[in-house]
């Protein structure tokens, strides 16, 4: 009976654990956290910030020429 209960617990837990994804976003939570996904997310956000900064500087320069 004890083995049957253990087998049942494994049968329930295994699909649940396999369905969990790793995440690099602490806001999304998740059981498993991935350092490499967090680094990828950080690099993506830094690249976006650089694009926005370049765009802002370009627009500011255009505005100065129009003044």
Residue pairs with C-beta under 8 A, 6 or more apart in sequence:
17 31
20 30
20 31
20 32
21 30
21 32
22 30
22 32
22 33
22 34
22 37
23 29
23 30
23 32
23 33
23 34
23 37
24 33
24 34
24 35
24 36
24 37
24 38
24 39
24 40
24 41
24 42
25 37
25 38
25 41
26 33
